[in-house]
Amino acid sequence: MKNKITSFLKAKKFILLGAILGAIGGYAYYYYIGCVSGTCAITSSPINSTLYGIFMGGLLVDLIETISTKKTKNGKQ
């Protein structure tokens, strides 16, 4: 079981890093900009803003990793 977890973390290390950076960015956006009135769906709550940052950070890093992998497989660098 430990080997499966370790191999999963090694395979997804960049996505996890992007998610962590996204969480920091999402919370920072809530803290410094936020939504004063409380009517904004994402930025009115630190939990929503942080979760959105995690999701978007992970997706962005996965997209970049996929594009760079495709270029490397096609021989373009």
DSSP file (Angstrom, degrees, kcal/mol; ACC not computed):
  #  RESIDUE AA STRUCTURE BP1 BP2  ACC     N-H-->O    O-->H-N    N-H-->O    O-->H-N    TCO  KAPPA ALPHA  PHI   PSI    X-CA   Y-CA   Z-CA
    1    1 A M     >        0   0    0      0, 0.0     4,-1.8     0, 0.0     5,-0.2   0.000 360.0 360.0 360.0 -39.2    0.0    0.0    0.0
    2    2 A K  H  >  +     0   0    0      1,-0.2     4,-2.4     2,-0.2     5,-0.2   0.870 360.0  53.2 -65.9 -36.4    2.8    2.4    0.8
    3    3 A N  H  > S+     0   0    0      2,-0.2     4,-2.5     1,-0.2    -1,-0.2   0.863 107.0  52.3 -66.5 -35.6    4.5    1.8   -2.6
    4    4 A K  H  > S+     0   0    0      2,-0.2     4,-2.1     1,-0.2    -2,-0.2   0.912 111.5  45.8 -66.0 -42.0    1.2    2.6   -4.4
    5    5 A I  H  X S+     0   0    0     -4,-1.8     4,-2.5     2,-0.2    -2,-0.2   0.917 113.9  48.9 -67.1 -42.9    0.9    5.9   -2.5
    6    6 A T  H  X S+     0   0    0     -4,-2.4     4,-2.2     1,-0.2    -2,-0.2   0.914 112.4  47.3 -63.7 -43.9    4.6    6.8   -3.1
    7    7 A S  H  X S+     0   0    0     -4,-2.5     4,-2.0     2,-0.2    -1,-0.2   0.871 111.7  51.6 -67.5 -35.6    4.4    6.0   -6.8
    8    8 A F  H  X S+     0   0    0     -4,-2.1     4,-1.9     2,-0.2    -2,-0.2   0.929 110.7  47.9 -64.5 -44.7    1.2    8.0   -7.1
    9    9 A L  H  < S+     0   0    0     -4,-2.5    -2,-0.2     1,-0.2    -1,-0.2   0.874 111.8  50.0 -65.3 -37.2    2.8   11.0   -5.4
   10   10 A K  H >< S+     0   0    0     -4,-2.2     3,-0.8     1,-0.2    -1,-0.2   0.889 112.4  47.5 -66.7 -38.7    5.9   10.8   -7.6
   11   11 A A  H 3< S+     0   0    0     -4,-2.0     3,-0.2     1,-0.2    -2,-0.2   0.827 121.3  35.7 -71.8 -31.3    3.7   10.6  -10.7
   12   12 A K  T 3X S+     0   0    0     -4,-1.9     4,-2.5     1,-0.2    -1,-0.2   0.086  79.2 118.5-109.9  22.5    1.5   13.6   -9.7
   13   13 A K  H <> S+     0   0    0     -3,-0.8     4,-2.0     1,-0.2    -1,-0.2   0.852  77.0  48.0 -63.8 -36.0    4.1   15.7   -8.0
   14   14 A F  H  > S+     0   0    0     -3,-0.2     4,-2.4    -4,-0.2    -1,-0.2   0.891 111.7  49.5 -72.2 -37.6    3.8   18.7  -10.4
   15   15 A I  H  > S+     0   0    0      2,-0.2     4,-2.2     1,-0.2    -2,-0.2   0.912 112.0  49.0 -65.5 -41.7    0.0   18.7  -10.2
   16   16 A L  H  X S+     0   0    0     -4,-2.5     4,-2.2     2,-0.2    -2,-0.2   0.889 110.4  51.0 -64.6 -38.7    0.1   18.6   -6.4
   17   17 A L  H  X S+     0   0    0     -4,-2.0     4,-2.6    -5,-0.2     5,-0.2   0.913 110.4  49.6 -63.5 -42.6    2.6   21.5   -6.4
   18   18 A G  H  X S+     0   0    0     -4,-2.4     4,-2.4     1,-0.2    40,-0.2   0.882 109.9  51.4 -62.9 -38.2    0.3   23.4   -8.7
   19   19 A A  H  X S+     0   0    0     -4,-2.2     4,-2.2    38,-0.3    -2,-0.2   0.893 110.3  48.5 -66.4 -39.6   -2.6   22.7   -6.4
   20   20 A I  H  X S+     0   0    0     -4,-2.2     4,-2.1     2,-0.2    -2,-0.2   0.930 113.6  46.0 -66.1 -45.0   -0.7   23.9   -3.3
   21   21 A L  H  X S+     0   0    0     -4,-2.6     4,-2.5     1,-0.2    -2,-0.2   0.878 112.1  52.5 -64.9 -36.4    0.4   27.1   -5.1
   22   22 A G  H  X S+     0   0    0     -4,-2.4     4,-3.0    -5,-0.2    32,-0.3   0.879 106.9  52.4 -65.0 -38.1   -3.2   27.5   -6.3
   23   23 A A  H  X S+     0   0    0     -4,-2.2     4,-2.3    30,-0.3     5,-0.2   0.919 111.0  46.9 -63.1 -43.4   -4.5   27.2   -2.7
   24   24 A I  H  X S+     0   0    0     -4,-2.1     4,-2.4     1,-0.2    -2,-0.2   0.925 114.9  46.9 -63.5 -44.3   -2.0   29.9   -1.6
   25   25 A G  H  X S+     0   0    0     -4,-2.5     4,-2.3     2,-0.2    -2,-0.2   0.894 111.3  51.1 -65.2 -40.1   -3.1   32.1   -4.5
   26   26 A G  H  X S+     0   0    0     -4,-3.0     4,-2.0    24,-0.2    24,-0.2   0.907 113.1  44.4 -64.5 -42.3   -6.8   31.5   -3.8
   27   27 A Y  H  X S+     0   0    0     -4,-2.3     4,-2.8     2,-0.2    -2,-0.2   0.902 112.2  52.5 -69.0 -39.4   -6.5   32.4   -0.2
   28   28 A A  H  X S+     0   0    0     -4,-2.4     4,-2.8    -5,-0.2     5,-0.4   0.891 108.2  51.9 -62.3 -38.6   -4.3   35.4   -1.0
   29   29 A Y  H  X>S+     0   0    0     -4,-2.3     5,-2.4     1,-0.2     4,-2.2   0.924 112.0  46.1 -63.3 -43.7   -7.0   36.6   -3.4
   30   30 A Y  H  <5S+     0   0    0     -4,-2.0    -2,-0.2     3,-0.2    -1,-0.2   0.929 116.1  45.8 -61.8 -45.0   -9.7   36.3   -0.8
   31   31 A Y  H  <5S+     0   0    0     -4,-2.8    -2,-0.2     1,-0.2    -1,-0.2   0.916 124.1  29.2 -68.3 -45.5   -7.6   38.0    1.8
   32   32 A Y  H  <5S+     0   0    0     -4,-2.8    -3,-0.2    -5,-0.2    -2,-0.2   0.810 140.4  10.9 -90.3 -31.0   -6.3   41.0   -0.2
   33   33 A I  T  <5S+     0   0    0     -4,-2.2    -3,-0.2    -5,-0.4     3,-0.2   0.786  86.4 139.5-112.2 -63.5   -9.1   41.5   -2.7
   34   34 A G      < -     0   0    0     -5,-2.4     2,-0.4     1,-0.1    10,-0.2   0.120  61.9 -74.1  54.2-162.7  -12.1   39.4   -1.7
   35   35 A C        -     0   0    0      8,-0.7     3,-0.2    -5,-0.2    -1,-0.1  -0.945  33.2-167.2-138.7 111.5  -15.7   40.5   -1.8
   36   36 A V  S    S+     0   0    0     -2,-0.4    -1,-0.1     1,-0.2    -2,-0.1   0.876  86.4  52.2 -69.8 -39.3  -16.9   43.0    0.8
   37   37 A S  S    S-     0   0    0      1,-0.1    -1,-0.2     0, 0.0     7,-0.0   0.744  99.5-131.1 -74.1 -22.5  -20.7   42.6    0.2
   38   38 A G  S    S+     0   0    0     -3,-0.2     6,-0.1     5,-0.0    -2,-0.1   0.543  79.3 108.0  84.8   7.2  -20.6   38.8    0.5
   39   39 A T        +     0   0    0      4,-0.1     2,-0.4     5,-0.0    -3,-0.0   0.545  47.0 101.8 -94.1  -7.7  -22.6   38.2   -2.7
   40   40 A C     >  -     0   0    0      1,-0.1     4,-1.0    -5,-0.1     5,-0.1  -0.642  65.7-146.8 -79.3 129.0  -19.7   36.9   -4.7
   41   41 A A  T  4 S+     0   0    0     -2,-0.4    -1,-0.1     2,-0.1     4,-0.1   0.874  90.1  25.4 -66.1 -39.2  -19.9   33.1   -4.9
   42   42 A I  T >4 S+     0   0    0      1,-0.1     3,-0.7     2,-0.1     7,-0.3   0.905 125.0  41.3 -94.2 -47.2  -16.2   32.3   -5.0
   43   43 A T  T 34 S+     0   0    0      1,-0.2    -8,-0.7     5,-0.1    -2,-0.1   0.449  95.5  76.5 -89.4   0.7  -14.4   35.2   -3.2
   44   44 A S  T 3< S+     0   0    0     -4,-1.0    -1,-0.2   -10,-0.2    -3,-0.1   0.679  97.6  46.3 -82.9 -15.4  -16.8   35.8   -0.3
   45   45 A S  S <> S-     0   0    0     -3,-0.7     4,-2.3    -4,-0.1     5,-0.2  -0.981  71.6-142.0-128.1 136.5  -15.6   32.8    1.6
   46   46 A P  H  > S+     0   0    0      0, 0.0     4,-2.2     0, 0.0     5,-0.2   0.842 104.6  53.4 -65.9 -30.0  -11.9   31.7    2.2
   47   47 A I  H  > S+     0   0    0      2,-0.2     4,-2.6     1,-0.2     5,-0.2   0.942 110.6  45.1 -68.3 -46.7  -12.9   28.1    1.8
   48   48 A N  H  > S+     0   0    0      1,-0.2     4,-2.3     2,-0.2     5,-0.2   0.920 115.0  48.2 -62.6 -43.5  -14.5   28.6   -1.6
   49   49 A S  H  X S+     0   0    0     -4,-2.3     4,-2.0    -7,-0.3    -1,-0.2   0.899 113.3  47.1 -65.3 -41.2  -11.6   30.8   -2.8
   50   50 A T  H  X S+     0   0    0     -4,-2.2     4,-2.4   -24,-0.2   -24,-0.2   0.918 112.5  48.9 -67.6 -43.6   -9.0   28.3   -1.6
   51   51 A L  H  X S+     0   0    0     -4,-2.6     4,-2.4     2,-0.2    -2,-0.2   0.894 111.0  50.8 -63.0 -39.8  -10.8   25.3   -3.2
   52   52 A Y  H  X S+     0   0    0     -4,-2.3     4,-2.7    -5,-0.2     5,-0.2   0.903 110.3  50.0 -63.2 -41.2  -11.1   27.2   -6.5
   53   53 A G  H  X S+     0   0    0     -4,-2.0     4,-2.6     2,-0.2   -30,-0.3   0.896 109.6  50.8 -64.0 -40.7   -7.4   28.0   -6.4
   54   54 A I  H  X S+     0   0    0     -4,-2.4     4,-2.3   -32,-0.3     5,-0.2   0.944 113.3  45.6 -59.7 -48.5   -6.6   24.4   -5.7
   55   55 A F  H  X S+     0   0    0     -4,-2.4     4,-2.2     1,-0.2    -2,-0.2   0.937 116.7  43.0 -62.1 -49.5   -8.7   23.3   -8.7
   56   56 A M  H  X S+     0   0    0     -4,-2.7     4,-2.5     2,-0.2    -1,-0.2   0.874 113.4  51.8 -69.5 -37.2   -7.4   25.9  -11.1
   57   57 A G  H  X S+     0   0    0     -4,-2.6     4,-2.1    -5,-0.2   -38,-0.3   0.920 111.8  46.9 -64.3 -43.5   -3.8   25.5  -10.1
   58   58 A G  H  X S+     0   0    0     -4,-2.3     4,-2.2    -5,-0.2    -2,-0.2   0.905 113.7  48.1 -63.5 -42.5   -3.9   21.7  -10.6
   59   59 A L  H  X S+     0   0    0     -4,-2.2     4,-2.4    -5,-0.2    -2,-0.2   0.910 110.9  50.7 -65.1 -42.3   -5.6   22.1  -13.9
   60   60 A L  H  X S+     0   0    0     -4,-2.5     4,-2.4     2,-0.2    -2,-0.2   0.930 112.7  45.0 -63.4 -45.7   -3.2   24.7  -15.2
   61   61 A V  H  X S+     0   0    0     -4,-2.1     4,-2.6     1,-0.2    -1,-0.2   0.892 112.7  51.8 -66.3 -38.8   -0.1   22.6  -14.3
   62   62 A D  H  X S+     0   0    0     -4,-2.2     4,-2.4    -5,-0.2    -1,-0.2   0.899 110.0  49.7 -63.6 -40.0   -1.7   19.5  -15.7
   63   63 A L  H  X S+     0   0    0     -4,-2.4     4,-2.4     2,-0.2    -2,-0.2   0.929 112.4  46.6 -63.5 -46.0   -2.4   21.3  -19.0
   64   64 A I  H  X S+     0   0    0     -4,-2.4     4,-2.4     1,-0.2    -2,-0.2   0.910 113.2  49.5 -63.0 -42.1    1.2   22.6  -19.2
   65   65 A E  H  X S+     0   0    0     -4,-2.6     4,-2.1     2,-0.2    -1,-0.2   0.895 111.0  49.7 -64.6 -40.3    2.6   19.2  -18.4
   66   66 A T  H  X S+     0   0    0     -4,-2.4     4,-2.2     2,-0.2    -2,-0.2   0.915 111.7  47.9 -64.7 -44.2    0.4   17.6  -21.1
   67   67 A I  H  X S+     0   0    0     -4,-2.4     4,-2.1     1,-0.2    -2,-0.2   0.921 113.2  47.2 -64.4 -43.9    1.4   20.1  -23.7
   68   68 A S  H  X S+     0   0    0     -4,-2.4     4,-1.9     1,-0.2    -1,-0.2   0.859 111.4  51.8 -67.9 -33.5    5.1   19.7  -22.9
   69   69 A T  H  X S+     0   0    0     -4,-2.1     4,-2.2     2,-0.2    -1,-0.2   0.901 109.4  49.6 -67.7 -40.5    4.9   15.9  -23.0
   70   70 A K  H  X S+     0   0    0     -4,-2.2     4,-1.8     2,-0.2     6,-0.2   0.896 110.6  50.1 -65.4 -39.8    3.2   16.0  -26.4
   71   71 A K  H  <>S+     0   0    0     -4,-2.1     5,-1.9     1,-0.2     4,-0.5   0.900 111.3  48.9 -65.6 -38.8    5.9   18.2  -27.8
   72   72 A T  H ><5S+     0   0    0     -4,-1.9     3,-0.8     1,-0.2    -2,-0.2   0.893 110.7  49.8 -67.8 -39.3    8.6   16.0  -26.4
   73   73 A K  H 3<5S+     0   0    0     -4,-2.2    -1,-0.2     1,-0.2    -2,-0.2   0.842 110.0  51.4 -68.1 -32.6    7.0   12.8  -27.9
   74   74 A N  T 3<5S-     0   0    0     -4,-1.8    -1,-0.2     2,-0.2    -2,-0.2   0.529 117.7-112.0 -82.4  -5.0    6.6   14.5  -31.3
   75   75 A G  T < 5S+     0   0    0     -3,-0.8     2,-0.5    -4,-0.5    -3,-0.2   0.515  76.5 128.1  89.0   4.0   10.3   15.5  -31.3
   76   76 A K      <       0   0    0     -5,-1.9    -1,-0.3    -6,-0.2    -2,-0.2  -0.823 360.0 360.0 -96.3 129.6    9.6   19.2  -31.1
   77   77 A Q              0   0    0     -2,-0.5    -1,-0.1    -3,-0.1    -5,-0.1   0.346 360.0 360.0-135.6 360.0   11.5   21.0  -28.3
